[in-house]
Amino acid sequence: MIRPARGKTPRRPALKKPPNNSNLKDPVGVYCRVRPLGSEDQECCIEVISETTIQLHPPEGSKVNRNGEFKETQYSFKNVFGLNISQLELFDNVAKPLVDDVIHCKNGLLFTYGVTGSGKTHTMTGSPGEGGLLPRSLDMIFNSIGPYQAKRYVFKPDDKNGMEIQTSVDALLERQKRESQTSAPKTPSRQRPDPEFADMINVEDTCKAEGVDEDSVYSVFVSYIEIYNNYIYDLLEEVPYDPIRPKPPQSKILREDQNHNMYVAGCTEVEVKSTVEAFEVFWKGQKKRRIANTQLNRESSRSHSVFIIKLAQAPLDADGDNVLQDKDQISVSQLCLVDLAGSERTSRTRAEGSRLREAGNINQSLMTLRTCMEVLRENQMYGTNKMVPYRDSKVTHLFKNYFDGEGKVRMIVCVNPKADDYEETMLVMRFAEMTQEVEVARPVDRPICGLTPGRRNRNQAFKEELTRKLEERGGPVNGDLENPSTIEILIQSLPPLPPCNLVDVNDDQTLPRLIECLEKRHRIRQMMIDELDKTAGSFKSMLQEFDGTLMAKDNFIQEQRGKLGDRDRIITGQKSEVDRLEKKVKTLEYKIDILQKTTNIYEVDKRSLQQELETKDQKLQRELSDKRRMEARMQGVVSNTKMKWEKECERRVAAKQMEMQNKLWVKDEKLKQLKAIVTESKSERPERPERSERPEKPERPSREKDMVKKRSVSPSPVPNAPPVQPRHRRSCSAGGERWVDHKPASNLELDTVMQPHVPNAIKVSVPNEKALSKCDKYMLTHQELASDGEIKTKLIKGEVFKTRGGGQSVQFTDIETLKQESPTSSTNRKRRSSGNAPVQQEETTESEWTDVETRCSVAVEMRAGSNLGPGYQHHGQPKRRKP
């Protein structure tokens, strides 16, 4: 068995490119197609000026340039197709040259580009009754190579972007194996297209490539992939359905073959023999493609789709009968038809969730395509050698070989003339204008095979001539050669003739021997004739029997033909009815498909809205629970604050009552002391002599007496009790509580005998939290200069409380004042009052009254909350002089 040969994709030879040689490069062909408006009342922003130029008009309300005028821009293309262009004209100008190159062993890339809803999928696929570029390309390929197609499985794809060629025997075994596994594929003549897409491939204006190599055999393989979220998925991959655990589709990876061409590893390649079969495979993958409903397009493509048509061809051998088993003569060319997803703005589509992520990946891949084009253009125009970022996106990485010179590149820019797409359309036009400046190396022609051309035609002519001769002679050519051999066998079975040469007249032996031999041969011949007659009779009877059986079968066949004619008429009527019902079913299936897609879209929207509703409901429940907790917390705070203020009010009321009681007690004590002083002065003072010269002084009303009368409940003071010396009473800070004695470092040390002494006190110069946390009381010693020039000391007291935050706070409750007076001031005053030499009774009386007033002025003052101890303010009281 001959080893299978492996084909390879034609590649540009590794020659050094001459710089700045435009003869070996072609620019990227960019075409523009303008779709019709959805309604006549929509505003149009695009005007077709000529066959190669369009003009963009800014819509009303758009931004103006600096001079206040609208800026109208024009863009030029290789060709512009207006609103009324047909799919056939578009195919003849754009796709037909690429298909012709594929048939002649050259690669081609055609992709559609534009914003969402601009008609890219319609341009590529078409619609019922008007097929797009894809079905027309398939139809042209099969119309061109139809008579020269190889049988199935003669070409077999390997897993490394190449082709293996098998012998006719291996191909036959492969076909039988596949037919035993699955049902045999229908032949193109008997295969009927699916009514769902039958109108798309019934192309009336068929076209055919010229210059097809008749001495080669061809096979067509198709594959269909999509690039979704920058992952590659095989749309033709058969995944077994598991209702319990459905498996998600597995992504594919890109690999590089031995010729440095990129391909999708593990991608399914299906061999097809007709346009119907190829489009059926495409439609099967199209149903798996991801589409979604957006605000701008009801059926928006969410992925980039790539339909690859791979054409494998190999020359015939020298006899023109079998495929040449030479791997160097096998070539594979391919045509990639790419339907790019439309660029969109999320502010207009209002995409959320997965739709937002899809839109981001689509825009990112298109941005990578623009970046690659810009870098290629910059490298070609300015001679730089920047690295083109093909690997940033799967789209550019897959087709990087085309931009490196592996085939022609064509781009159709689809635009929507409505004014809402003005800004997106302007960006698309700028990209298209920049892409036209990119040049791609021209692919080289395939080397011509060294065999004599016209081998297939000569072989076909020889077979036709042989068949004609056979028909003229009424049988096979070697039929006349078989009869002599049969005669010779019969002759050899007869007895041999004796020698019959007569040498003497009297020879009587030769003739008798000859006569005897002839008689013997005659008997044998007669026996053979009898045997032949018998065999002929039996054969004749057998033929008659067969003839009778044949006549009976002919009669039966005639009868069945009559019935078959009746059935044919019935079938013809039913066929017309079936065609009518198929058209109706097709229409209903199309409607059902639309309704199903709409239902799926609504289901997705319903689930998203339900999820959003549940999320908002949960958020509302959380807010309600937070509100209830906040209300309970506020009620607790209010109740605590209320209790705190009630306690504070009670404490303040109690403090106020205590203060008023202390003030009342102080006043009582003052009155008692005043009464005691007055009583003592009257008892010790002698009576005044009456003067006749002076009138008696009117008695002043005694406030003290009135107060004593009013407060008769107070106990009367003891007459002989010594006067209270407040100076020697100690401060209340000497209690049993723990005090913080705060004495600033700036205070002066006084040499007074009596000093405030607080036992068990913590003395600090600066208060701190550690000291406050160990004590219950707080005292601050403050010094200041009094009005008489003496130093006044204030003891500011307070209680220490713990705060809610864990700290300490001081609430001041009392201020105790300590004064230091000089005795010289009172002595001088007394001396001035008794300085005259003659001591008169009147002056003595005045000095006594003055001394009484001075003594009365010595009072006891009390601060709030002093508890009769540390709250006293002690004044230095001079000793009263006896009269």
Secondary structure, 3 states (H helix, E strand, C coil): CCCCEEEECCCCCCCCCCCCCHHHEEECEEEEEECCCCCCCCCECEEECCCCEEEECCCCCCCCCCCCCCCCEEEECCEEECCCCCHHHHHHHHHHHHHHHHHCCCEEEEEEEEECCCCHHHHHHEECCEECHHHHHHHHHHHHHHHHECCCCCEEECCCCCEEECCHHHHHHHHHHHHHHCCCCCCCCCCCCCCCCHHHHCCCCCCCCCCCCCCEEEEEEEEEEEEECCEEEECCCCCCCCCCCCCCCCEECEEECCCCCEEECCCCCEEECCHHHHHHHHHHHHCCCCEECCCCCCCEECCEEEEEEEEEEEEECCCCCCECCCHHHCEEEEEEEEECCCECCHHHHCCCCHHHHHHHHHHHHHHHHHHHHHHHHHHHHHCCCCCCCHHHCHHHHHCHHHHHHHEEEEEEEEECCEHHHHHHHHHHHHHHHHHCCCEEECCCCCCCCCCCCCHHHHHHHHHHHHHHHHHHHCCCCCHHHHHHHHHHHHHHHCCCCCCCCCCCCCCCCHHHHHHHHHHHHHHHHHHHHHHHHHHHHHHHHHHHHHHHHHHHHHHHHHHHHHHHHHHHHHHHHHHHHHHHHHHHHHHHHHHHHHHHHHHHHHHHHHHHHHHHHHHHHHHHHHHHHHHHHHHHHHHHHHHHHHHHHHHHHHHHHHHHHHHHHHHHHHHHHHHHHHHHHHHHHHHHCCCCCCCCCCCCCCCCCCHHHHHHHHCCCCCCCCCCCCCCCHHHCCCHHHCCCCEEEECCCCCCCCCCCCCCCCCCEEEECCCCHHHHHCCCEEEEEEEEECCCCCEEEEEEEEEEEECCCCCEEEEEEEEEEEECCCCHHHHHHHHHHCCCCCCCHHHHHHHHHHHHHHHHHCCCCECCCCCCCCCECCCCCCCCCCC
